[in-house]
Amino acid sequence: MNNKPEIVDLNVGSVQIYDMGQIKILAYLTNDPLGDVVYLFVKGDRGVILEQPNFTDSIKEFEGYVKSLGIEIEGIVPSYHMPGEFMMDVPRYTTKTADDYARKGRGSQASAGFAEAFGEKFSTTLARTKHKIKDDSISIADIEFEILPNVEAFDVVIPEINTLYIHMLGHDTHSIVESLPAARKMIKTLQNHFAEGYDLVLTSHHAPETMDDILTKISYLEELVRIAKESKTPGEFTTAMKKSFPGMKKEEYLEMTAGMLFK
């Protein structure tokens, strides 16, 4: 196993290749406005894709790159990102909760907002997801994916390579936090993940991360709770957060959090 990736630069984004032994992880960093990341797992000459690109130029680029590899893509597993224009002939495997989230839940509302903000560059066509995941695991291309349901969609564990996938982590970025109970729940979830001791942590909005990055995010969220309790206004909260975490990326996430915590 080699956790130092090989880098392949493309025209729009780039690919980081992690050699995990029997399985290789190809992380496509789209370089789009949302910082989306898509994962291709390759075992022999077969592959599975986790999540999908959201923007049309990334969809075209990653689809072309995958086809150039000459492997058989046996399935796509979308949890949070379900655009329909990407590799339309490949079957999708998801849960009913994730599908509902994308079609009529908060994911649908977020997509509408992104479409308004980015116009035709953002894909609004939803994928057809005929293959619903009903059990707590699914095997595609001889790779097992353990499904960990959450309120919105699901997280994933790939036991063979001791790897975790969650929607968002970002040790060097601010987090979107809806409420203090949500922050505490996030802390508890991350503590549980840390206790499992994964070799690699994948998210759909950041390059692959580590266990140390989970600890960093736990500390961030604990400080966020403390500062929120002591602050009286959104401005006071954001000022204190920026002072505690200088240089953190995605300040727009912090502004969103402030707006939700101080309604």
C-alpha positions as a Markdown table, in Angstrom:
| # | Residue | x | y | z |
|---|---|---|---|---|
| 1 | Met | 0.0 | 0.0 | 0.0 |
| 2 | Asn | 1.3 | 3.4 | -0.9 |
| 3 | Asn | -0.6 | 6.5 | 0.4 |
| 4 | Lys | 1.6 | 8.9 | -1.5 |
| 5 | Pro | -0.4 | 9.4 | -4.7 |
| 6 | Glu | 0.8 | 9.6 | -8.3 |
| 7 | Ile | -0.6 | 12.8 | -9.9 |
| 8 | Val | -2.1 | 13.0 | -13.4 |
| 9 | Asp | -2.9 | 16.5 | -14.6 |
| 10 | Leu | -5.8 | 16.9 | -17.0 |
| 11 | Asn | -7.1 | 20.0 | -18.8 |
| 12 | Val | -9.7 | 20.9 | -16.1 |
| 13 | Gly | -8.9 | 18.8 | -13.1 |
| 14 | Ser | -6.4 | 16.2 | -12.0 |
| 15 | Val | -6.3 | 12.6 | -10.8 |
| 16 | Gln | -4.5 | 11.3 | -7.7 |
| 17 | Ile | -3.8 | 7.6 | -7.9 |
| 18 | Tyr | -3.4 | 5.6 | -4.6 |
| 19 | Asp | -2.0 | 2.1 | -4.8 |
| 20 | Met | -3.8 | 0.1 | -2.0 |
| 21 | Gly | -2.5 | -3.3 | -3.1 |
| 22 | Gln | -5.2 | -5.3 | -4.9 |
| 23 | Ile | -7.2 | -2.1 | -5.4 |
| 24 | Lys | -6.2 | 1.2 | -6.8 |
| 25 | Ile | -8.1 | 4.4 | -6.0 |
| 26 | Leu | -8.2 | 7.1 | -8.6 |
| 27 | Ala | -9.4 | 10.3 | -7.1 |
| 28 | Tyr | -10.6 | 12.9 | -9.7 |
| 29 | Leu | -10.3 | 16.4 | -8.3 |
| 30 | Thr | -12.6 | 18.3 | -10.6 |
| 31 | Asn | -11.3 | 21.8 | -9.7 |
| 32 | Asp | -14.9 | 23.0 | -10.1 |
| 33 | Pro | -16.5 | 25.8 | -7.9 |
| 34 | Leu | -17.7 | 23.3 | -5.3 |
| 35 | Gly | -14.4 | 21.4 | -5.1 |
| 36 | Asp | -16.1 | 18.1 | -6.0 |
| 37 | Val | -14.1 | 14.9 | -5.9 |
| 38 | Val | -15.1 | 11.6 | -7.6 |
| 39 | Tyr | -13.5 | 8.2 | -6.9 |
| 40 | Leu | -12.8 | 5.3 | -9.3 |
| 41 | Phe | -11.9 | 2.0 | -7.7 |
| 42 | Val | -10.0 | -0.4 | -10.0 |
| 43 | Lys | -9.5 | -4.1 | -9.3 |
| 44 | Gly | -7.8 | -5.9 | -12.2 |
| 45 | Asp | -9.6 | -4.8 | -15.4 |
| 46 | Arg | -12.9 | -3.9 | -13.6 |
| 47 | Gly | -14.0 | -0.7 | -11.9 |
| 48 | Val | -16.6 | 1.0 | -9.7 |
| 49 | Ile | -17.2 | 4.8 | -9.4 |
| 50 | Leu | -18.2 | 6.4 | -6.2 |
| 51 | Glu | -20.1 | 9.7 | -6.6 |
| 52 | Gln | -20.2 | 11.7 | -9.9 |
| 53 | Pro | -19.0 | 15.1 | -11.3 |
| 54 | Asn | -21.6 | 17.9 | -11.1 |
| 55 | Phe | -20.3 | 20.3 | -13.8 |
| 56 | Thr | -20.6 | 19.6 | -17.5 |
| 57 | Asp | -16.9 | 20.2 | -18.3 |
| 58 | Ser | -15.8 | 17.8 | -15.5 |
| 59 | Ile | -18.4 | 15.2 | -16.6 |
| 60 | Lys | -17.0 | 15.2 | -20.1 |
| 61 | Glu | -13.4 | 15.2 | -19.0 |
| 62 | Phe | -13.7 | 12.4 | -16.4 |
| 63 | Glu | -15.8 | 10.2 | -18.7 |
| 64 | Gly | -13.2 | 10.5 | -21.4 |
| 65 | Tyr | -10.4 | 9.8 | -18.9 |
| 66 | Val | -12.1 | 6.7 | -17.6 |
| 67 | Lys | -12.8 | 5.3 | -21.1 |
| 68 | Ser | -9.1 | 5.8 | -22.0 |
| 69 | Leu | -8.2 | 3.4 | -19.2 |
| 70 | Gly | -9.8 | 0.5 | -21.1 |
| 71 | Ile | -11.4 | -1.1 | -18.0 |
| 72 | Glu | -15.0 | -2.3 | -17.5 |
| 73 | Ile | -17.0 | 0.0 | -15.3 |
| 74 | Glu | -19.6 | -2.2 | -13.7 |
| 75 | Gly | -21.4 | 0.3 | -11.6 |
| 76 | Ile | -21.7 | 3.8 | -10.2 |
| 77 | Val | -22.5 | 4.4 | -6.5 |
| 78 | Pro | -23.9 | 7.9 | -6.0 |
| 79 | Ser | -24.6 | 9.0 | -2.5 |
| 80 | Tyr | -24.9 | 12.8 | -2.6 |
| 81 | His | -24.2 | 13.7 | -6.2 |
| 82 | Met | -26.5 | 12.2 | -8.9 |
| 83 | Pro | -26.2 | 14.1 | -12.2 |
| 84 | Gly | -27.6 | 12.0 | -15.1 |
| 85 | Glu | -25.3 | 13.1 | -17.9 |
| 86 | Phe | -22.3 | 11.1 | -16.7 |
| 87 | Met | -21.7 | 7.7 | -18.2 |
| 88 | Met | -25.4 | 7.2 | -18.8 |
| 89 | Asp | -25.0 | 3.5 | -19.9 |
| 90 | Val | -23.6 | 2.4 | -16.5 |
| 91 | Pro | -26.0 | 1.2 | -13.8 |
| 92 | Arg | -26.4 | 3.2 | -10.6 |
| 93 | Tyr | -26.6 | 1.7 | -7.2 |
| 94 | Thr | -27.9 | 3.8 | -4.3 |
| 95 | Thr | -30.3 | 3.8 | -1.4 |
| 96 | Lys | -33.9 | 5.0 | -1.3 |
| 97 | Thr | -33.0 | 7.6 | 1.3 |
| 98 | Ala | -30.2 | 9.0 | -0.9 |
| 99 | Asp | -32.4 | 9.0 | -4.0 |
| 100 | Asp | -35.2 | 10.9 | -2.1 |
| 101 | Tyr | -32.6 | 13.3 | -0.8 |
| 102 | Ala | -31.5 | 14.1 | -4.3 |
| 103 | Arg | -34.9 | 14.3 | -5.9 |
| 104 | Lys | -37.1 | 16.0 | -3.3 |
| 105 | Gly | -35.0 | 16.6 | -0.2 |
| 106 | Arg | -32.4 | 19.2 | 0.7 |
| 107 | Gly | -30.1 | 17.9 | -2.0 |
| 108 | Ser | -32.7 | 18.9 | -4.6 |
| 109 | Gln | -32.9 | 22.4 | -3.1 |
| 110 | Ala | -29.1 | 22.7 | -3.1 |
| 111 | Ser | -29.0 | 21.6 | -6.8 |
| 112 | Ala | -31.6 | 24.3 | -7.7 |
| 113 | Gly | -29.5 | 26.9 | -6.0 |
| 114 | Phe | -26.3 | 25.8 | -7.8 |
| 115 | Ala | -28.1 | 25.8 | -11.1 |
| 116 | Glu | -29.2 | 29.3 | -10.5 |
| 117 | Ala | -25.7 | 30.4 | -9.5 |
| 118 | Phe | -23.7 | 28.6 | -12.2 |
| 119 | Gly | -26.2 | 28.3 | -15.1 |
| 120 | Glu | -25.7 | 25.7 | -17.8 |
| 121 | Lys | -22.3 | 24.7 | -16.4 |
| 122 | Phe | -24.0 | 22.8 | -13.6 |
| 123 | Ser | -25.8 | 19.6 | -14.5 |
| 124 | Thr | -29.4 | 19.5 | -13.4 |
| 125 | Thr | -30.4 | 16.2 | -15.0 |
| 126 | Leu | -30.8 | 13.5 | -12.4 |
| 127 | Ala | -29.5 | 9.9 | -13.0 |
| 128 | Arg | -31.8 | 7.0 | -13.3 |
| 129 | Thr | -31.2 | 4.8 | -10.2 |
| 130 | Lys | -33.0 | 1.5 | -10.8 |
| 131 | His | -30.7 | -0.5 | -8.6 |
| 132 | Lys | -31.6 | 0.3 | -4.9 |
| 133 | Ile | -29.3 | -0.9 | -2.2 |
| 134 | Lys | -31.4 | -2.7 | 0.4 |
| 135 | Asp | -28.8 | -4.4 | 2.5 |
| 136 | Asp | -25.9 | -3.1 | 4.5 |
| 137 | Ser | -23.4 | -4.0 | 1.8 |
| 138 | Ile | -23.0 | -4.4 | -1.9 |
| 139 | Ser | -20.3 | -6.1 | -4.1 |
| 140 | Ile | -19.5 | -4.6 | -7.5 |
| 141 | Ala | -16.5 | -5.6 | -9.6 |
| 142 | Asp | -15.4 | -7.9 | -6.8 |
| 143 | Ile | -15.1 | -5.0 | -4.4 |
| 144 | Glu | -17.3 | -4.9 | -1.3 |
| 145 | Phe | -18.8 | -1.7 | -0.2 |
| 146 | Glu | -20.3 | -1.5 | 3.4 |
| 147 | Ile | -23.2 | 1.0 | 3.4 |
| 148 | Leu | -23.5 | 3.2 | 6.5 |
| 149 | Pro | -26.9 | 5.0 | 6.3 |
| 150 | Asn | -27.2 | 8.5 | 7.6 |
| 151 | Val | -30.1 | 11.0 | 7.7 |
| 152 | Glu | -29.5 | 12.3 | 4.2 |
| 153 | Ala | -27.8 | 9.5 | 2.3 |
| 154 | Phe | -25.0 | 7.2 | 3.3 |
| 155 | Asp | -21.3 | 6.8 | 4.1 |
| 156 | Val | -19.2 | 3.9 | 2.7 |
| 157 | Val | -16.5 | 1.6 | 4.1 |
| 158 | Ile | -14.3 | -0.5 | 1.7 |
| 159 | Pro | -13.1 | -3.2 | 4.1 |
| 160 | Glu | -10.5 | -4.7 | 1.8 |
| 161 | Ile | -8.5 | -1.5 | 1.8 |
| 162 | Asn | -9.6 | -0.2 | 5.2 |
| 163 | Thr | -10.9 | 3.0 | 3.6 |
| 164 | Leu | -13.8 | 5.2 | 4.7 |
| 165 | Tyr | -15.9 | 7.5 | 2.5 |
| 166 | Ile | -17.9 | 10.4 | 4.0 |
| 167 | His | -19.5 | 13.3 | 2.3 |
| 168 | Met | -17.5 | 16.1 | 3.8 |
| 169 | Leu | -14.5 | 16.5 | 6.2 |
| 170 | Gly | -11.9 | 19.1 | 5.1 |
| 171 | His | -9.3 | 19.6 | 7.8 |
| 172 | Asp | -8.3 | 22.9 | 6.3 |
| 173 | Thr | -11.8 | 24.2 | 5.4 |
| 174 | His | -14.7 | 25.5 | 7.4 |
| 175 | Ser | -17.7 | 23.2 | 7.9 |
| 176 | Ile | -21.4 | 23.8 | 7.2 |
| 177 | Val | -23.1 | 23.3 | 10.5 |
| 178 | Glu | -26.9 | 23.7 | 10.8 |
| 179 | Ser | -27.2 | 23.7 | 14.6 |
| 180 | Leu | -25.3 | 23.0 | 17.8 |
| 181 | Pro | -27.0 | 19.6 | 18.2 |
| 182 | Ala | -25.9 | 18.8 | 14.6 |
| 183 | Ala | -22.3 | 19.8 | 15.5 |
| 184 | Arg | -22.4 | 17.5 | 18.5 |
| 185 | Lys | -23.7 | 14.7 | 16.4 |
| 186 | Met | -20.9 | 15.3 | 13.8 |
| 187 | Ile | -18.3 | 15.2 | 16.6 |
| 188 | Lys | -19.7 | 11.9 | 17.9 |
| 189 | Thr | -19.8 | 10.4 | 14.3 |
| 190 | Leu | -16.2 | 11.4 | 13.7 |
| 191 | Gln | -15.1 | 10.0 | 17.0 |
| 192 | Asn | -16.6 | 6.7 | 16.1 |
| 193 | His | -14.9 | 6.8 | 12.7 |
| 194 | Phe | -11.6 | 7.6 | 14.4 |
| 195 | Ala | -11.9 | 4.6 | 16.7 |
| 196 | Glu | -12.0 | 2.3 | 13.6 |
| 197 | Gly | -8.5 | 3.4 | 12.5 |
| 198 | Tyr | -8.9 | 3.7 | 8.7 |
| 199 | Asp | -5.9 | 3.9 | 6.4 |
| 200 | Leu | -7.5 | 6.6 | 4.2 |
| 201 | Val | -10.5 | 8.9 | 4.4 |
| 202 | Leu | -12.3 | 9.9 | 1.2 |
| 203 | Thr | -14.7 | 12.8 | 0.9 |
| 204 | Ser | -16.5 | 14.3 | -2.1 |
| 205 | His | -15.2 | 17.9 | -1.5 |
| 206 | His | -11.5 | 17.4 | -0.6 |
| 207 | Ala | -8.5 | 15.4 | -1.6 |
| 208 | Pro | -8.1 | 12.1 | 0.4 |
| 209 | Glu | -7.4 | 12.7 | 4.1 |
| 210 | Thr | -6.2 | 10.8 | 7.2 |
| 211 | Met | -7.0 | 9.9 | 10.7 |
| 212 | Asp | -5.1 | 13.0 | 11.9 |
| 213 | Asp | -7.4 | 15.1 | 9.8 |
| 214 | Ile | -10.4 | 13.6 | 11.6 |
| 215 | Leu | -8.9 | 14.7 | 14.9 |
| 216 | Thr | -8.3 | 18.2 | 13.5 |
| 217 | Lys | -12.0 | 18.4 | 12.5 |
| 218 | Ile | -13.2 | 17.2 | 15.8 |
| 219 | Ser | -11.2 | 19.9 | 17.6 |
| 220 | Tyr | -12.6 | 22.5 | 15.1 |
| 221 | Leu | -16.2 | 21.5 | 15.8 |
| 222 | Glu | -15.6 | 21.5 | 19.6 |
| 223 | Glu | -14.2 | 25.0 | 19.3 |
| 224 | Leu | -17.1 | 26.0 | 17.0 |
| 225 | Val | -19.6 | 24.9 | 19.7 |
| 226 | Arg | -17.8 | 26.8 | 22.4 |
| 227 | Ile | -17.6 | 30.0 | 20.3 |
| 228 | Ala | -21.2 | 29.8 | 19.2 |
| 229 | Lys | -22.3 | 29.5 | 22.9 |
| 230 | Glu | -20.3 | 32.6 | 23.8 |
| 231 | Ser | -21.4 | 34.7 | 20.8 |
| 232 | Lys | -24.5 | 36.9 | 20.6 |
| 233 | Thr | -24.5 | 37.8 | 16.9 |
| 234 | Pro | -23.4 | 36.1 | 13.6 |
| 235 | Gly | -20.7 | 38.7 | 13.2 |
| 236 | Glu | -19.3 | 38.1 | 16.6 |
| 237 | Phe | -19.3 | 34.4 | 15.9 |
| 238 | Thr | -17.5 | 34.6 | 12.5 |
| 239 | Thr | -14.9 | 37.1 | 13.8 |
| 240 | Ala | -14.0 | 34.8 | 16.7 |
| 241 | Met | -13.9 | 31.7 | 14.4 |
| 242 | Lys | -11.6 | 33.4 | 11.9 |
| 243 | Lys | -9.3 | 34.4 | 14.8 |
| 244 | Ser | -9.2 | 30.9 | 16.1 |
| 245 | Phe | -8.8 | 29.3 | 12.6 |
| 246 | Pro | -6.8 | 31.8 | 10.5 |
| 247 | Gly | -6.2 | 30.7 | 6.9 |
| 248 | Met | -9.1 | 28.3 | 6.9 |
| 249 | Lys | -10.6 | 27.9 | 3.4 |
| 250 | Lys | -14.3 | 28.2 | 2.4 |
| 251 | Glu | -15.3 | 31.2 | 4.4 |
| 252 | Glu | -18.6 | 31.0 | 2.6 |
| 253 | Tyr | -19.3 | 27.8 | 4.6 |
| 254 | Leu | -18.6 | 29.8 | 7.8 |
| 255 | Glu | -21.1 | 32.5 | 6.7 |
| 256 | Met | -23.7 | 29.8 | 6.0 |
| 257 | Thr | -23.1 | 28.3 | 9.4 |
| 258 | Ala | -23.5 | 31.7 | 11.1 |
| 259 | Gly | -26.7 | 32.3 | 9.3 |
| 260 | Met | -28.2 | 29.0 | 10.5 |
| 261 | Leu | -26.9 | 29.2 | 14.1 |
| 262 | Phe | -28.2 | 32.8 | 14.6 |
| 263 | Lys | -31.5 | 32.8 | 12.9 |
